[in-house]
C-alpha cells in the first residue's frame, strides 16, 4: 500500500537547497544567453561554448542539469535544443522573464543574500554590506545592471496589467501619475484602456530612459508624458490618481510615509492613491506555500533594498500617518497582489 508518510525532515530541508541550486543554474543559462542561441536551432556544447565564451566541459555539465530540469532538450549525443520551459528565457519571447530571472538570482542580489546573517545581526541592509552602497545608488552608477532591473520590472508589470486594469477604477479620472513608473509599461496600458485619460510617468532619469519610446510605440504619446524627479521631495501636483506599483515595498516605514505625504500634498481634493503590492498574511499558517512565498519575498526585500512586504493593516497605518484613509482593498485578479485604494482624510 502507498505510504502517506512525508520524507524525513532532513530530506525535506535539503530539498530547499537543491531548489536554490536549480534557480541559480537557470539564471546562469539566461546570463550566458543560451536560450537565445538555442532559439535559432539546436547546437552542440562546443558551438554554445564558442558563442558564449565558455569552457566547453563546464558548460556541458550545466546543459545536462538544464536538461534534467526540463529547460533544454537533449536531442542526440551532444546536441541540445530549447524546451518549452526554456522559451520564456529568450530575450524576444512575448512572455519573457529573462530580466526577472537575472535580477532575482543574478550576481548583485546573490551577493546580497550572502550577507543575510550579518544583515540580520546588525540591521544593516545586506545589499549595502555586499556592495558598499544602497541598491538605488548602485543602479544609478551601473547602467547595464539598471537596464536589466528596469526590464524585470517591465516583465512583471506586463503580466499583472490585465488584473490591474480590472481592479483599479479610473473612469472618473482625468489625470493619473505612475509614481516610480520606470519604462512606462503600466502607463501605456492604462492610457490605451482609457482613451480620455492623460498620464505622467514619474521617475528618476535612469528609470525613464526608454519611457517616452514605450508611450510612443503604444500610440499614446499625445496623452502621456514623462517627468523626472525624486518622490522623496515631491510628485506632480493636482492629479486625480496616483499609482504606486511595487514602490512602497522598496522602502522602510519612515521613507514610505514621506512618499505618501508628498502625494497627499499634491493630490486633488477628491483624488485617490492606488497601492499595488503583495500583502503579507496577518497570521502565518505553518506549511502554507502561499504564505511561504510572500514571506520569502519579504526577506528578499530586506536583503536587496532594506524595504519590506506588508500586511493590509500595516498599509492602513502608513496611509493614516500620511493623511489618507483606506477606502477599499481587493485582490488583483489572476495574481497574489492587492489593490489598496485610499482617499485624502
C-alpha positions in Angstrom: 0.0 0.0 0.0 1.2 3.5 -0.7 2.5 5.4 2.3 1.2 8.8 3.3 4.3 9.5 5.4 6.4 12.5 4.4 10.1 12.2 3.8 12.3 12.7 6.8 12.8 16.3 7.9 16.4 16.4 6.8 15.5 15.3 3.3 12.9 18.0 3.0 15.3 20.6 4.2 18.0 19.6 1.7 15.3 19.8 -1.0 15.2 23.5 -0.4 19.0 23.7 -1.0 18.6 21.9 -4.3 15.8 24.4 -5.3 18.3 27.2 -4.8 20.8 25.4 -7.0 18.2 25.0 -9.7 17.3 28.7 -9.7 21.0 29.7 -9.9 21.6 27.2 -12.8 18.6 28.5 -14.8 19.8 32.1 -14.1 23.3 31.2 -15.4 21.8 29.9 -18.6 19.9 33.2 -19.0 23.0 35.3 -18.3 25.0 33.3 -20.9 22.2 33.8 -23.5 21.9 30.1 -24.1 18.1 30.2 -24.7 18.6 32.9 -27.3 21.2 30.8 -29.1 19.0 27.7 -29.0 16.0 29.6 -30.3 17.9 29.7 -33.6 18.1 25.9 -33.6 19.8 23.0 -31.8 23.5 23.4 -31.1 26.3 21.3 -29.7 28.2 22.1 -26.5 31.2 23.2 -28.5 29.1 25.6 -30.6 27.5 27.1 -27.5 30.8 27.4 -25.7 32.3 29.3 -28.6 29.3 31.7 -28.8 29.3 32.3 -25.1 33.0 32.4 -24.4 32.7 29.4 -22.1 34.8 26.4 -21.1 33.1 23.5 -23.0 33.4 20.7 -20.4 31.9 23.0 -17.7 29.2 24.2 -20.0 28.3 20.7 -20.8 27.6 19.9 -17.2 25.3 22.9 -16.9 23.5 21.8 -20.1 22.9 18.3 -18.6 21.5 19.9 -15.4 19.2 22.1 -17.5 18.1 19.1 -19.5 17.2 17.3 -16.2 15.2 20.4 -15.1 13.4 20.5 -18.5 14.8 23.8 -19.7 16.6 22.3 -22.7 16.1 19.1 -24.6 19.0 16.6 -25.3 18.3 15.7 -28.9 21.1 13.2 -29.6 24.7 12.7 -28.5 25.9 16.2 -27.7 23.1 18.2 -29.4 20.7 20.4 -27.4 17.5 22.2 -28.2 15.3 24.6 -26.3 12.5 23.0 -24.4 9.1 24.7 -23.8 10.1 25.6 -20.2 13.1 27.4 -21.5 11.2 29.5 -24.1 10.4 32.4 -21.6 14.1 32.8 -21.0 14.5 34.2 -24.6 15.1 37.9 -24.8 12.5 38.2 -27.6 9.8 35.9 -26.1 6.5 37.7 -25.6 6.3 36.2 -22.1 10.0 36.6 -21.4 11.1 36.5 -17.8 14.8 36.8 -18.6 15.1 40.1 -16.8 13.3 38.9 -13.7 15.4 35.8 -13.5 18.7 37.7 -13.7 17.5 40.4 -11.4 16.3 38.0 -8.7 19.1 35.4 -9.0 21.9 37.3 -10.7 25.3 38.3 -9.1 24.1 41.5 -7.4 21.3 40.1 -5.5 23.1 36.8 -4.9 25.9 38.6 -3.2 23.4 40.4 -1.0 21.8 37.2 0.2 25.3 36.1 1.1 25.3 38.9 3.7 21.9 38.0 5.1 23.3 36.8 8.5 25.4 39.9 9.2 22.4 41.9 8.0 20.1 40.3 10.5 22.7 40.7 13.2 23.3 44.4 12.6 20.1 45.6 11.0 22.2 46.8 8.0 20.7 46.2 4.6 22.6 43.1 3.2 22.9 44.8 -0.3 24.8 47.7 1.4 27.1 45.2 3.1 27.7 43.5 -0.2 28.2 46.5 -2.5 29.1 49.4 -0.2 26.1 51.5 -1.4 22.3 51.2 -1.4 20.5 49.5 -4.3 19.3 52.7 -5.8 22.8 54.3 -5.8 24.2 51.1 -7.3 21.8 51.0 -10.2 22.3 54.7 -10.8 26.0 54.1 -11.4 25.8 50.7 -13.2 23.8 51.3 -16.5 23.8 47.7 -17.6 22.5 46.3 -14.3 20.0 49.2 -14.2 18.7 48.2 -17.7 18.2 44.6 -16.6 16.4 45.8 -13.4 14.1 48.0 -15.4 13.4 45.1 -17.8 12.5 42.9 -14.9 10.0 45.5 -13.6 8.5 45.8 -17.1 8.1 42.0 -17.4 6.4 41.8 -14.0 4.1 44.7 -14.9 3.2 43.2 -18.3 1.9 40.0 -16.6 -0.1 42.0 -14.0 -1.7 44.6 -16.4 -5.0 42.7 -17.1 -5.7 42.3 -13.4 -4.6 45.9 -12.6 -7.0 47.3 -15.2 -9.8 45.2 -13.8 -9.1 46.2 -10.2 -8.4 49.9 -10.5 -11.3 52.1 -11.5 -10.0 55.2 -13.3 -13.2 56.0 -15.1 -13.8 59.3 -13.2 -10.3 60.5 -13.6 -8.8 63.0 -16.0 -5.1 62.7 -15.0 -3.1 59.9 -13.5 0.5 59.7 -12.3 2.5 56.4 -12.2 4.9 57.2 -9.4 8.2 55.4 -10.0 6.7 54.3 -13.3 10.0 53.2 -14.9 9.9 52.5 -18.6 6.2 53.4 -19.0 4.8 49.9 -19.5 1.9 50.3 -17.0 1.0 53.8 -18.1 1.0 52.8 -21.8 -1.6 50.1 -21.0 -3.6 52.4 -18.7 -3.9 55.1 -21.4 -4.8 52.6 -24.1 -7.6 51.3 -21.9 -8.9 54.8 -21.0 -8.9 57.0 -24.2 -9.9 60.2 -22.3 -7.2 59.9 -19.7 -3.9 61.9 -19.6 -0.9 60.4 -17.8 2.5 61.2 -16.3 5.3 58.7 -15.8 7.3 60.0 -12.9 10.7 58.5 -12.0 14.4 59.3 -11.7 16.2 59.9 -15.0 17.8 56.4 -15.1 14.4 54.8 -14.7 12.8 56.9 -17.5 15.4 56.2 -20.2 13.0 54.4 -22.6 9.6 55.5 -21.2 9.0 58.1 -24.0 9.6 55.4 -26.6 7.2 53.0 -24.8 4.4 55.6 -24.8 5.1 56.4 -28.5 5.1 52.7 -29.5 1.8 52.3 -27.7 0.3 55.2 -29.7 -0.5 57.2 -26.5 2.4 59.8 -26.6 -0.1 62.6 -27.2 -1.7 61.9 -23.8 1.3 60.7 -21.9 4.4 62.4 -20.8 7.4 61.7 -18.6 8.7 63.8 -15.8 11.9 63.2 -13.8 12.1 63.9 -10.1 12.6 62.5 -6.6 9.4 61.3 -4.9 11.1 61.8 -1.6 10.9 65.6 -2.4 7.7 66.0 -4.4 5.4 64.5 -7.1 3.4 66.1 -9.9 0.6 68.1 -8.4 -3.2 68.3 -8.9 -3.8 65.0 -10.5 -6.7 62.7 -9.8 -5.0 59.4 -9.3 -1.5 58.3 -8.2 -0.4 54.7 -8.9 2.2 53.1 -6.7 3.0 49.7 -8.1 5.6 47.9 -6.0 7.2 51.1 -4.9 6.5 51.1 -1.1 8.0 47.7 -0.6 11.4 49.1 -1.6 11.5 51.4 1.5 11.2 51.4 5.2 8.1 52.8 7.0 9.6 56.3 7.5 10.5 56.6 3.9 7.1 55.3 2.8 5.4 57.9 5.0 7.5 60.6 3.3 6.4 59.4 -0.2 2.8 59.2 0.8 2.8 62.7 2.5 4.3 64.1 -0.7 1.4 62.6 -2.7 -1.1 63.9 0.0 0.3 67.4 -0.6 -0.1 67.0 -4.3 -3.4 65.1 -4.9 -6.6 66.8 -5.8 -9.3 67.0 -3.0 -11.3 64.2 -4.5 -8.3 62.2 -5.8 -7.1 58.7 -5.0 -3.9 56.8 -4.4 -3.8 53.2 -5.5 -1.1 50.9 -3.9 -0.4 47.7 -5.9 1.6 45.3 -3.8 1.6 41.8 -2.3 0.1 41.7 1.1 1.6 39.5 3.9 -0.7 37.3 5.9 -1.9 38.8 9.1 -1.2 35.4 10.7 1.2 32.8 9.3 -0.2 29.3 8.5 2.6 26.7 9.0 3.3 24.8 5.8 1.3 27.2 3.6 3.0 27.6 0.3 1.4 30.9 -0.4 2.5 32.3 3.0 6.0 31.0 2.5 6.2 32.7 -0.9 5.1 36.0 0.5 7.4 35.9 3.5 10.4 34.7 1.4 9.8 37.7 -0.9 9.7 39.9 2.2 13.2 38.5 3.1 14.3 39.3 -0.5 13.2 42.9 0.0 15.2 43.1 3.3 18.2 41.6 1.6 18.1 43.8 -1.6 16.6 47.1 -0.7 16.1 47.4 3.0 12.3 47.5 2.4 9.6 45.1 3.2 6.3 43.5 2.2 3.4 44.5 4.5 0.1 43.3 5.8 -3.1 45.1 4.9 -3.1 46.5 8.4 0.4 47.9 8.0 -0.6 49.6 4.8 -3.6 51.1 6.6 -1.4 52.6 9.3 1.1 54.1 6.8 -1.8 55.7 4.9 -3.3 57.1 8.1 0.0 58.6 9.2 0.3 60.3 5.8 -3.2 61.9 5.9 -5.1 59.3 3.9 -8.0 56.9 4.7 -8.2 53.4 3.2 -11.4 53.2 1.2 -11.0 49.8 -0.5 -8.8 46.7 -0.6 -9.3 44.0 -3.1 -7.4 41.2 -4.8 -5.9 41.9 -8.3 -7.5 39.2 -10.4 -5.2 36.4 -11.5 -2.4 37.3 -9.0 -1.4 37.4 -5.4 -1.4 41.2 -5.4 -3.7 43.6 -3.7 -5.0 46.9 -4.8 -5.3 49.3 -1.8 -7.2 52.4 -2.6 -7.1 55.5 -0.3 -8.5 59.0 -0.3 -7.4 62.2 1.4 -8.7 62.1 5.0 
